[in-house]
Amino acid sequence: MKSTSRSFGFLILSFILWPLWAVAGEGIPNTEKAPNTTQPRPLIRAHAHNDYNHVRPLLDALNHGFCSVEADVFLVDGKLLVGHERTDLIAERTLEVLYLDPLLDRYRENGGQVFEGGPVFTLLIDFKSDGEETYVALDRLLVNYQEMLTSVQQGRVEKKAVTVIISGDRAWETIAADSTRYAAVDGRLTDLSSGRPSHLMPLVSDSWELNFKWRGQGPMPDAERAKLRRIVREAHKKGRRVRFWATPDRPSPARTAVWSELLAAGVDLIGTDDLAGLESFLLSVEGQKCRR
């Protein structure tokens, strides 16, 4: 009888203590990695313009599914500091701390991709200081992250999880002459007809306001719609993606109208400072699917 009572008491005690054992993890082997159910849907057209101005640079964009971010950099005492103006710069806000290190962590955690099973991620670096000197410093830095970076060796492309593209003060000739490089260059619409290979210039970007008069009020003029689609066709034919800056970015019907036209024309990257707004727009549009 005593044995039965003891067994019953032990059983009751086990039920009481089990949650504590579970929390402590003692004696409970964790042989499986819990599935990541919180990862957002990757949005291949979402580009975070001036990403470094968000509360958590890069991380906020990733949490909204953005597959492209933009960071302005200045070369200061051998370091690449992130900020829009020199007065914004802080010694601790380096390119590696804000972008390269966390991207490398994600790459390793997600089986070789920024988003697990997702598309190639674009890191657009806008040079605000002298292009030649800044590229030398960047190239020296990127070697440390080569395991995750798309590279070009003697014209042969090895695509990986992160593609770095240089904008701003671009040292075209120096970059093109690099036999092994971990960065490409952002062209302009005037470069569309150039003979530069797509591995050197995979993206063309330009100001919306300098190329189009329409700002989203009323229907887009037929001539401007035709011009936009002609630009995209020509770029895609040469293996280049297209991006415009200075599009309307305040929440409004005009912004939605412009985004809709960009999407319909096949523009590859839609830039915004409103991460949640663009995420909501893209997820609401039928056919926005993740692709490699």
C-alpha positions as CSV (number, residue, x, y, z in Angstrom):
1,M,0.0,0.0,0.0
2,K,2.9,2.4,0.9
3,S,4.6,1.5,-2.4
4,T,1.4,2.4,-4.3
5,S,1.1,5.7,-2.5
6,R,4.7,6.6,-3.1
7,S,4.3,5.9,-6.8
8,F,1.2,8.0,-7.0
9,G,2.8,10.8,-5.1
10,F,5.9,10.7,-7.4
11,L,3.6,10.8,-10.4
12,I,1.8,13.9,-9.1
13,L,5.1,15.6,-8.3
14,S,6.4,14.8,-11.8
15,F,3.4,16.6,-13.4
16,I,4.0,19.6,-11.1
17,L,7.8,19.8,-11.8
18,W,7.7,19.0,-15.5
19,P,7.1,22.6,-16.7
20,L,10.2,23.7,-14.7
21,W,12.3,20.9,-16.1
22,A,11.1,21.8,-19.6
23,V,12.1,25.4,-19.2
24,A,15.5,24.6,-17.8
25,G,16.0,22.0,-20.5
26,E,17.7,19.5,-18.2
27,G,17.6,16.0,-19.5
28,I,15.6,17.0,-22.6
29,P,17.8,16.7,-25.7
30,N,16.9,19.2,-28.5
31,T,17.6,17.2,-31.6
32,E,15.6,19.3,-34.0
33,K,15.8,23.0,-34.9
34,A,12.5,24.7,-34.4
35,P,11.0,25.9,-37.7
36,N,11.2,29.6,-38.3
37,T,7.5,30.6,-38.5
38,T,8.1,34.4,-38.1
39,Q,10.3,35.0,-41.2
40,P,8.5,37.5,-43.5
41,R,7.8,36.8,-47.1
42,P,10.8,38.1,-49.2
43,L,9.7,40.9,-51.5
44,I,12.1,41.0,-54.5
45,R,11.0,44.5,-55.6
46,A,11.2,46.2,-52.2
47,H,14.2,48.6,-51.8
48,A,14.8,50.5,-48.6
49,H,16.0,53.9,-49.6
50,N,18.2,55.6,-47.0
51,D,17.8,52.5,-44.9
52,Y,20.3,53.7,-42.3
53,N,17.7,56.3,-41.1
54,H,15.5,53.6,-39.6
55,V,15.6,52.8,-35.9
56,R,17.3,49.5,-36.7
57,P,19.2,49.8,-40.0
58,L,18.9,46.6,-42.1
59,L,17.0,44.7,-39.5
60,D,13.8,46.7,-39.9
61,A,14.0,46.2,-43.6
62,L,14.5,42.5,-43.3
63,N,11.6,42.2,-40.9
64,H,9.4,43.7,-43.6
65,G,10.7,41.3,-46.3
66,F,12.9,43.8,-48.2
67,C,15.4,42.2,-50.5
68,S,17.4,45.4,-51.2
69,V,18.7,48.2,-48.9
70,E,20.7,51.3,-49.5
71,A,23.5,52.7,-47.3
72,D,25.4,56.0,-47.9
73,V,29.0,55.8,-46.8
74,F,31.9,58.2,-46.3
75,L,35.6,57.1,-46.0
76,V,36.9,58.6,-42.8
77,D,40.3,57.7,-41.4
78,G,40.2,54.4,-43.2
79,K,36.7,53.5,-42.0
80,L,33.5,53.4,-44.0
81,L,31.0,55.3,-41.9
82,V,27.3,55.3,-42.7
83,G,25.3,58.5,-43.0
84,H,23.7,60.9,-45.4
85,E,25.8,63.9,-44.5
86,R,29.2,64.2,-42.8
87,T,27.5,65.8,-39.8
88,D,25.5,62.6,-39.3
89,L,28.5,60.3,-39.0
90,I,29.2,58.4,-35.8
91,A,32.4,56.4,-35.3
92,E,30.5,53.2,-34.3
93,R,28.1,53.3,-37.3
94,T,30.4,51.5,-39.8
95,L,29.4,49.6,-42.9
96,E,30.5,46.3,-41.3
97,V,28.6,46.9,-38.0
98,L,25.3,48.0,-39.5
99,Y,25.3,45.8,-42.6
100,L,28.0,43.3,-43.4
101,D,28.2,41.6,-40.0
102,P,24.5,41.1,-39.6
103,L,24.1,40.0,-43.2
104,L,26.9,37.4,-42.6
105,D,25.1,36.2,-39.5
106,R,21.9,35.8,-41.4
107,Y,23.7,34.0,-44.3
108,R,25.1,31.4,-41.9
109,E,21.9,31.0,-39.9
110,N,19.7,30.5,-43.0
111,G,21.7,27.9,-44.9
112,G,23.5,30.3,-47.2
113,Q,20.8,32.9,-47.9
114,V,19.7,36.1,-46.3
115,F,16.1,34.8,-46.4
116,E,15.9,31.1,-45.9
117,G,15.2,29.7,-49.4
118,G,14.9,33.2,-50.6
119,P,16.3,35.4,-53.4
120,V,19.6,37.1,-53.8
121,F,19.8,40.2,-51.6
122,T,21.1,43.6,-52.9
123,L,23.3,45.9,-50.8
124,L,23.4,49.2,-52.6
125,I,26.3,51.3,-51.3
126,D,26.2,55.0,-52.2
127,F,29.7,56.5,-52.2
128,K,29.6,60.1,-50.7
129,S,33.3,60.5,-50.6
130,D,36.0,60.2,-53.3
131,G,35.1,57.2,-55.5
132,E,38.6,55.9,-56.1
133,E,39.7,56.0,-52.4
134,T,36.4,54.7,-51.1
135,Y,36.4,51.8,-53.5
136,V,39.9,50.7,-52.5
137,A,38.8,50.7,-48.8
138,L,35.5,48.9,-49.7
139,D,37.3,46.2,-51.8
140,R,39.7,45.6,-48.9
141,L,36.8,45.2,-46.5
142,L,34.6,43.0,-48.7
143,V,37.3,40.3,-49.0
144,N,36.5,39.4,-45.4
145,Y,32.9,38.6,-46.4
146,Q,33.5,36.9,-49.7
147,E,31.8,33.7,-48.6
148,M,28.4,35.4,-49.0
149,L,29.2,37.8,-51.8
150,T,28.6,37.6,-55.5
151,S,31.9,37.8,-57.2
152,V,33.4,38.3,-60.7
153,Q,36.7,36.8,-61.6
154,Q,38.1,37.4,-65.1
155,G,34.5,38.1,-66.3
156,R,33.1,34.9,-64.8
157,V,30.2,35.5,-62.3
158,E,29.7,33.4,-59.2
159,K,26.4,34.5,-57.8
160,K,25.9,34.2,-54.0
161,A,23.5,35.4,-51.3
162,V,24.4,39.1,-51.4
163,T,25.2,41.3,-54.4
164,V,27.0,44.5,-53.6
165,I,26.4,47.4,-56.1
166,I,28.1,50.8,-55.9
167,S,26.3,54.0,-56.6
168,G,27.2,57.7,-56.0
169,D,30.8,58.6,-56.9
170,R,31.6,55.6,-58.9
171,A,35.2,54.8,-60.0
172,W,34.2,53.1,-63.2
173,E,37.6,52.3,-64.6
174,T,39.2,51.2,-61.4
175,I,36.3,48.8,-60.6
176,A,36.1,47.5,-64.2
177,A,39.9,46.7,-64.2
178,D,39.7,44.7,-61.0
179,S,40.4,41.1,-61.9
180,T,38.6,39.8,-58.9
181,R,35.8,42.0,-57.5
182,Y,33.0,41.7,-55.0
183,A,31.0,44.7,-56.2
184,A,29.2,45.9,-59.3
185,V,28.2,49.4,-60.4
186,D,24.9,51.2,-60.5
187,G,24.5,52.9,-63.9
188,R,22.2,55.7,-65.1
189,L,19.7,55.9,-68.0
190,T,22.4,57.5,-70.1
191,D,24.4,54.3,-69.7
192,L,21.7,52.1,-71.1
193,S,23.2,52.0,-74.5
194,S,26.8,51.5,-73.3
195,G,28.6,48.3,-74.0
196,R,29.4,47.6,-70.4
197,P,28.7,44.0,-69.4
198,S,25.8,43.2,-67.1
199,H,28.1,41.8,-64.5
200,L,29.7,45.2,-64.2
201,M,26.5,47.2,-64.5
202,P,23.6,45.0,-63.4
203,L,21.4,47.9,-62.3
204,V,20.5,51.3,-63.8
205,S,19.0,53.9,-61.5
206,D,17.8,57.4,-62.1
207,S,15.6,60.3,-60.8
208,W,11.9,59.9,-61.5
209,E,11.4,63.7,-61.3
210,L,14.1,64.3,-63.9
211,N,12.6,61.8,-66.4
212,F,8.9,62.0,-65.9
213,K,6.4,64.8,-65.3
214,W,3.6,62.6,-64.0
215,R,3.4,62.5,-60.2
216,G,0.5,60.1,-59.8
217,Q,-2.4,62.6,-60.1
218,G,-4.8,61.3,-62.7
219,P,-4.0,58.7,-65.3
220,M,-0.4,58.4,-66.4
221,P,0.0,60.0,-69.9
222,D,0.3,57.4,-72.6
223,A,3.6,58.8,-73.9
224,E,5.2,58.6,-70.5
225,R,3.9,55.1,-69.9
226,A,5.3,54.0,-73.2
227,K,8.7,55.7,-72.3
228,L,8.8,53.9,-69.0
229,R,8.1,50.5,-70.5
230,R,10.7,51.1,-73.3
231,I,13.3,51.9,-70.6
232,V,12.5,48.6,-68.8
233,R,12.5,46.5,-72.0
234,E,15.9,47.9,-73.1
235,A,17.5,47.3,-69.7
236,H,16.1,43.8,-69.3
237,K,17.3,43.0,-72.8
238,K,20.8,43.7,-71.6
239,G,20.5,41.9,-68.3
240,R,20.1,44.9,-66.2
241,R,17.5,45.8,-63.5
242,V,15.8,49.2,-63.2
243,R,15.3,51.5,-60.2
244,F,14.0,55.1,-59.9
245,W,14.5,57.4,-56.9
246,A,12.5,60.5,-56.0
247,T,9.1,58.9,-56.6
248,P,6.2,60.1,-54.4
249,D,6.7,58.5,-50.9
250,R,4.0,60.0,-48.7
251,P,1.0,57.8,-48.2
252,S,-1.5,58.9,-50.8
253,P,-3.5,57.7,-53.9
254,A,-0.7,59.4,-56.0
255,R,1.9,57.2,-54.4
256,T,-0.1,54.1,-55.0
257,A,-0.7,55.1,-58.6
258,V,3.0,55.5,-59.2
259,W,3.9,52.3,-57.5
260,S,1.3,50.5,-59.6
261,E,2.7,51.8,-62.8
262,L,6.2,50.9,-61.8
263,L,5.1,47.4,-61.0
264,A,3.1,47.0,-64.2
265,A,6.0,48.2,-66.3
266,G,8.3,45.6,-64.7
267,V,10.6,48.1,-62.7
268,D,12.7,45.8,-60.6
269,L,13.3,47.8,-57.4
270,I,10.7,50.2,-55.9
271,G,12.4,52.4,-53.3
272,T,10.7,53.9,-50.2
273,D,11.4,55.1,-46.7
274,D,8.0,53.7,-45.7
275,L,8.8,50.0,-45.1
276,A,5.4,49.0,-43.8
277,G,3.6,50.9,-46.6
278,L,5.5,49.2,-49.5
279,E,5.3,45.8,-47.9
280,S,1.5,46.2,-47.5
281,F,1.2,47.4,-51.1
282,L,3.3,44.5,-52.6
283,L,1.5,41.8,-50.6
284,S,-1.8,43.2,-51.7
285,V,-1.0,42.9,-55.3
286,E,-1.8,39.5,-56.9
287,G,1.2,37.7,-58.4
288,Q,3.9,39.1,-56.0
289,K,5.7,35.8,-55.4
290,C,9.1,35.1,-54.0
291,R,11.5,34.0,-56.7
292,R,15.2,33.4,-56.8
